[in-house]
């Protein structure tokens, strides 16, 4: 029996800064219309990772936790593309998500979507999403598991892995 699920790999981050750098490296591999689903416990590094994706993608403003607004839109000067940062922490039921306009966000062909607390919307996350699961190993040490169910998205993850780790 394999240790990891198919189409997945793990890495360890030793600091918030390293978690941000991983997010920035992932952003360099992302095509338009990518969906990144982040899951894990409170304080595991999801927002730090999302902040790194925003930096690497070129967002004009640093990403903050959108817990109170639920959805934040970020733009970059280079083009008219949008990065949608969604936080489902305050959502109690999947049915509550319909009021957020998630369908419209996911339909944006040029947008990038980052969803924190994605486990609260499992049935709404597209099959081609790039999944990142965060686990707290120690106070400043996190295990990140990158996975997907889609072979095209797997190629994106492989490009990211090569860029970030050289393998």
C-alpha positions in Angstrom: 0.0 0.0 0.0 1.5 3.4 -1.0 2.3 5.9 1.8 0.8 8.8 0.0 -2.3 9.1 -2.2 -1.7 9.0 -5.9 -1.0 12.4 -7.5 0.3 13.8 -4.2 3.6 14.8 -2.4 4.5 16.2 1.0 7.0 18.8 2.3 7.8 20.3 5.6 7.9 24.0 6.3 10.0 25.2 9.2 8.7 28.8 9.5 5.9 31.2 8.4 8.4 32.8 6.0 9.1 29.4 4.4 5.4 28.7 4.1 5.0 32.1 2.3 7.9 31.3 0.0 6.3 27.9 -0.9 3.1 29.8 -1.8 5.1 32.3 -4.0 6.8 29.4 -5.8 3.4 27.7 -6.4 2.1 31.0 -7.9 4.9 30.9 -10.5 3.5 27.6 -11.8 -0.2 28.6 -11.8 -2.1 29.0 -15.1 -5.2 31.2 -15.3 -8.4 29.6 -13.9 -6.5 27.7 -11.2 -8.3 26.8 -7.9 -6.3 26.2 -4.7 -8.1 24.5 -1.9 -6.5 24.9 1.5 -7.5 22.8 4.5 -6.2 22.2 8.0 -6.6 23.3 11.6 -6.6 26.9 12.8 -3.1 28.3 12.9 -1.6 25.8 10.5 -0.4 28.3 7.9 -3.2 28.5 5.4 -3.2 32.3 5.4 0.6 32.5 5.3 0.6 30.3 2.3 -2.2 32.3 0.6 -0.2 35.5 1.3 2.8 33.9 -0.5 0.6 33.0 -3.5 -0.5 36.6 -3.7 3.0 37.9 -3.6 4.2 35.4 -6.2 1.2 36.1 -8.4 1.8 39.8 -8.2 -1.2 41.1 -6.2 -1.0 44.8 -5.8 -2.0 44.5 -2.1 -0.8 41.9 0.5 -3.4 39.2 1.2 -4.9 39.3 4.6 -7.3 36.8 6.2 -10.7 37.5 4.7 -12.5 35.9 7.7 -14.9 38.8 8.1 -15.5 39.7 4.5 -15.4 36.0 3.3 -14.3 37.0 -0.2 -11.5 39.5 -1.1 -10.6 40.4 -4.7 -7.0 41.2 -5.5 -5.7 42.6 -8.8 -2.3 43.0 -10.3 -0.9 45.9 -12.4 0.3 43.7 -15.3 -3.2 42.7 -16.5 -6.8 42.7 -15.6 -6.8 39.3 -13.9 -8.2 38.8 -10.4 -7.1 36.6 -7.5 -10.1 35.7 -5.3 -9.2 34.9 -1.7 -12.1 33.1 0.0 -12.2 32.1 3.7 -15.0 29.7 4.7 -14.1 29.7 8.4 -17.4 31.3 9.4 -19.5 29.1 7.1 -21.4 26.5 9.0 -23.2 24.7 6.1 -22.4 24.2 2.5 -25.7 25.7 1.6 -24.6 29.0 3.1 -21.9 29.2 0.4 -24.4 29.8 -2.4 -24.8 33.4 -1.1 -21.1 34.1 -1.7 -21.3 33.8 -5.5 -18.7 31.0 -5.5 -20.1 29.7 -8.9 -19.3 33.1 -10.5 -15.8 33.2 -9.0 -15.1 29.7 -10.2 -16.3 30.6 -13.7 -13.8 33.5 -14.1 -11.6 32.1 -16.9 -8.7 34.4 -16.0 -9.0 34.4 -12.2 -7.1 32.5 -9.6 -9.1 31.2 -6.6 -7.7 30.4 -3.2 -10.2 28.9 -0.7 -9.2 28.6 2.9 -11.1 26.0 5.0 -12.0 24.2 1.8 -13.1 21.1 3.7 -16.3 23.1 4.5 -17.2 23.1 0.9 -15.9 19.7 -0.3 -18.8 19.1 -2.7 -18.4 22.5 -4.3 -14.6 22.3 -5.0 -13.9 21.4 -8.6 -12.2 18.1 -9.4 -9.3 19.9 -11.0 -8.5 21.9 -7.8 -5.0 21.9 -6.4 -5.4 20.7 -2.8 -3.0 21.7 0.0 -3.6 20.1 3.4 -1.8 21.6 6.4 -0.8 19.8 9.5 0.8 21.2 12.7 3.9 19.1 13.5 5.5 21.4 16.0 5.2 25.0 17.1 6.9 26.3 13.9 6.9 23.2 11.8 4.1 22.3 9.3 3.5 19.4 7.0 2.0 20.4 3.7 0.5 17.7 1.5 -0.1 18.8 -2.1 -2.6 16.7 -4.1 -5.1 16.7 -6.9 -7.5 14.3 -8.6 -6.7 15.7 -12.1 -3.8 14.7 -14.3 -3.5 18.2 -15.8 -3.3 19.8 -12.4 -0.8 17.2 -11.4 1.5 18.6 -14.1 1.2 22.0 -12.4 2.2 20.4 -9.1 5.1 18.6 -10.7 6.4 21.9 -12.2 6.0 23.6 -8.7 7.8 20.7 -7.0 10.7 21.0 -9.5 10.9 24.8 -9.1 10.7 24.6 -5.3 12.7 21.5 -4.5 14.7 20.7 -7.7 13.0 17.2 -8.0 
